[in-house]
Amino acid sequence: AIERHGGYRPPDQGEGDSVFAVFSVAPGAVACALDFQRALAAEPWPDQVVLRVRVALHTGALELRDGRNYAGLALNRCARLRAIATNVRGRDLP
């Protein structure tokens, strides 16, 4: 979904099982996030599995460091948004 919507996934960023991606335009990031959530919802998970996923988006300028990694306030804010995201139960994806 990242590549399909014009994004790039730096190889050295993201902690644990998280995924970090950058997009040159915000609509690509939004479309990627929606595709990702729809794909997860469409998977045939076993009945006892409760999957909770957090997605955060933030726009702003980033600085490319060492040709591979990004830094900047928008990145820090997005990480904080992801950290406080909550699961909305009982709502279907569009």
C-alpha positions as CSV (number, residue, x, y, z in Angstrom):
1,A,0.0,0.0,0.0
2,I,2.9,2.4,0.8
3,E,4.5,2.0,-2.7
4,R,1.1,1.9,-4.5
5,H,0.3,5.4,-3.1
6,G,3.6,7.0,-3.8
7,G,5.2,6.5,-0.4
8,Y,8.6,5.4,0.8
9,R,9.4,3.2,3.8
10,P,12.8,4.0,5.3
11,P,14.6,0.8,6.2
12,D,16.0,1.9,9.5
13,Q,12.9,3.6,11.1
14,G,10.0,2.3,13.2
15,E,10.3,0.6,16.5
16,G,9.1,-2.9,17.4
17,D,6.4,-3.9,15.0
18,S,5.6,-0.4,13.8
19,V,5.9,0.8,10.2
20,F,7.0,4.3,9.3
21,A,6.4,5.8,5.8
22,V,6.8,9.1,4.2
23,F,4.7,10.6,1.4
24,S,5.3,13.7,-0.8
25,V,1.6,14.5,-0.7
26,A,-0.9,14.0,2.1
27,P,-3.6,12.4,0.0
28,G,-1.2,9.5,-0.7
29,A,-0.7,9.0,3.0
30,V,-4.5,9.0,3.7
31,A,-5.2,6.6,0.9
32,C,-2.5,4.2,2.1
33,A,-3.8,4.3,5.7
34,L,-7.3,3.5,4.5
35,D,-6.1,0.7,2.2
36,F,-4.1,-0.8,5.1
37,Q,-7.1,-0.7,7.5
38,R,-9.5,-2.2,4.9
39,A,-7.1,-5.0,4.0
40,L,-6.7,-5.9,7.7
41,A,-10.5,-5.8,8.2
42,A,-11.0,-8.1,5.1
43,E,-8.7,-10.8,6.4
44,P,-10.5,-14.0,7.8
45,W,-9.2,-13.7,11.4
46,P,-10.2,-16.6,13.8
47,D,-13.1,-15.7,16.0
48,Q,-11.0,-15.5,19.1
49,V,-8.5,-13.0,17.6
50,V,-9.0,-9.4,18.4
51,L,-6.7,-7.3,16.3
52,R,-6.0,-3.7,17.3
53,V,-4.0,-1.5,15.1
54,R,-3.1,2.2,15.5
55,V,-2.5,4.5,12.6
56,A,-1.4,8.1,12.8
57,L,-0.9,10.7,10.1
58,H,0.7,14.1,10.4
59,T,1.7,16.6,7.7
60,G,4.8,18.7,7.8
61,A,8.4,19.1,6.6
62,L,11.0,16.4,7.4
63,E,14.7,16.4,7.1
64,L,16.4,13.5,5.3
65,R,19.5,12.5,7.3
66,D,22.2,10.2,6.1
67,G,20.2,9.4,2.9
68,R,18.0,6.8,4.7
69,N,16.4,8.3,7.8
70,Y,14.1,11.2,8.5
71,A,13.8,13.6,11.4
72,G,11.7,16.6,12.3
73,L,8.8,17.8,14.4
74,A,6.1,16.2,12.2
75,L,7.7,12.8,12.7
76,N,7.8,13.3,16.5
77,R,4.2,14.5,16.5
78,C,3.0,11.6,14.4
79,A,4.7,9.1,16.8
80,R,2.9,10.8,19.7
81,L,-0.4,10.6,17.9
82,R,0.1,6.9,17.3
83,A,1.0,6.4,20.9
84,I,-2.3,7.9,22.1
85,A,-4.6,6.4,19.4
86,T,-7.4,4.3,20.7
87,N,-9.4,1.5,19.1
88,V,-12.9,2.5,18.0
89,R,-15.1,-0.5,18.6
90,G,-18.3,-1.2,16.8
91,R,-17.6,0.8,13.7
92,D,-17.2,-0.6,10.3
93,L,-14.6,0.7,7.9
94,P,-16.0,2.6,4.9
